[in-house]
Amino acid sequence: MGWRSNRWPAYRPRPRVARLSVADLDRVHASASRFVARSAVLAEIGADVQLARGRVYFWRGEGDLMARVTPLSRQTLLLEAPRGNGWVEHKQGSTRAVLAALERDIYGTF
C-alpha cells in the first residue's frame, strides 16, 4: 500500500427534498411561524419565516439568512445553516425537535 491507498471516507450524498403537497408545506410554515411568535429568543432577534421552493427559510433581518428547514418526509425535517457557498446540516428530526434546536443555539451558529 502506497500513498495512493483509498483512505477517504465514503461519500455521503445529500438528503433528498421531499415533494410535499401545498397543504403539508403550509402546515410546516404555519407551525414554524407560530413557534417563532411564541419563542422569546427568536422574537427578540426579529426572525421572519418565509416559504419558498419547498423549504422554510428563517431570516434574521433584511438580507440576513439565518437557517432553512428542508422536508425529508411528511414527519422528518432537516435544519441547515448557510456556510460559505453551501449548507451545513445541524439537526434532523420532527418539527418540534428541529425548531427547538434552532431556538437552543448558544454558539451563534444561526
C-alpha positions as CSV (number, residue, x, y, z in Angstrom):
1,M,0.0,0.0,0.0
2,G,1.5,3.2,-1.1
3,W,0.4,6.8,-0.7
4,R,-2.4,6.2,-3.1
5,S,-4.4,4.0,-0.9
6,N,-8.1,4.8,-0.6
7,R,-8.3,6.4,2.8
8,W,-11.1,8.9,2.0
9,P,-14.3,8.2,3.8
10,A,-17.2,7.1,1.7
11,Y,-19.2,9.9,0.0
12,R,-22.4,10.6,1.8
13,P,-25.0,12.1,-0.6
14,R,-27.1,15.0,0.5
15,P,-30.6,14.1,1.6
16,R,-33.3,14.4,-1.0
17,V,-36.0,17.0,-0.6
18,A,-39.5,15.5,-0.3
19,R,-42.1,16.8,-2.7
20,L,-44.8,17.6,-0.2
21,S,-48.3,18.9,-1.1
22,V,-49.1,22.5,-0.8
23,A,-51.2,21.7,2.3
24,D,-48.3,19.9,4.0
25,L,-45.9,22.8,3.2
26,D,-48.4,25.3,4.6
27,R,-48.7,23.2,7.7
28,V,-44.9,23.3,8.3
29,H,-44.8,27.0,7.5
30,A,-47.7,27.7,10.0
31,S,-46.1,25.7,12.7
32,A,-42.7,27.4,12.2
33,S,-44.4,30.8,12.3
34,R,-46.3,30.0,15.5
35,F,-43.1,28.7,17.1
36,V,-41.2,31.9,16.2
37,A,-44.1,34.0,17.6
38,R,-44.1,32.1,20.9
39,S,-40.3,31.9,21.3
40,A,-38.8,34.8,23.3
41,V,-35.4,34.3,21.7
42,L,-36.5,34.2,18.1
43,A,-39.0,37.0,18.5
44,E,-36.3,39.2,20.1
45,I,-33.9,38.9,17.1
46,G,-36.8,39.6,14.8
47,A,-36.8,36.2,13.0
48,D,-39.0,36.2,9.9
49,V,-40.3,32.9,8.4
50,Q,-40.7,32.5,4.6
51,L,-41.9,29.6,2.5
52,A,-40.0,29.3,-0.8
53,R,-39.0,26.5,-3.2
54,G,-40.5,23.8,-0.9
55,R,-38.4,24.9,2.1
56,V,-39.0,27.1,5.1
57,Y,-36.4,29.9,5.4
58,F,-35.6,31.9,8.6
59,W,-34.4,35.4,8.1
60,R,-32.7,37.4,10.9
61,G,-33.3,40.7,9.1
62,E,-33.4,42.2,5.6
63,G,-31.0,40.1,3.6
64,D,-29.5,38.1,6.5
65,L,-30.4,34.4,6.1
66,M,-30.3,32.5,9.4
67,A,-31.3,29.0,8.6
68,R,-33.6,26.8,6.4
69,V,-35.7,23.8,7.1
70,T,-35.9,21.1,4.4
71,P,-38.7,18.5,4.5
72,L,-37.3,15.0,4.0
73,S,-40.7,13.3,4.5
74,R,-44.1,14.3,6.0
75,Q,-42.7,13.9,9.5
76,T,-39.0,14.4,9.2
77,L,-37.3,17.8,8.7
78,L,-33.7,18.8,8.3
79,L,-32.3,22.0,9.8
80,E,-29.4,23.6,7.8
81,A,-27.4,26.8,8.2
82,P,-25.6,28.7,5.4
83,R,-21.8,28.5,5.4
84,G,-19.8,29.8,2.5
85,N,-21.3,28.7,-0.7
86,G,-23.2,25.7,0.8
87,W,-25.3,24.5,3.6
88,V,-24.3,22.7,6.9
89,E,-26.7,20.1,8.4
90,H,-27.4,20.7,12.1
91,K,-30.4,18.7,13.1
92,Q,-32.7,16.1,11.6
93,G,-36.0,15.0,13.2
94,S,-39.6,16.1,13.9
95,T,-40.8,19.7,13.6
96,R,-40.6,20.2,17.3
97,A,-37.0,18.9,17.6
98,V,-35.8,20.9,14.6
99,L,-37.3,24.2,15.8
100,A,-36.1,23.6,19.4
101,A,-32.6,23.2,18.1
102,L,-32.9,26.5,16.3
103,E,-34.0,28.2,19.5
104,R,-31.4,26.5,21.7
105,D,-28.4,27.7,19.7
106,I,-25.8,29.0,22.1
107,Y,-22.9,29.1,19.8
108,G,-24.2,31.8,17.4
109,T,-24.5,29.3,14.5
110,F,-27.8,30.8,13.4
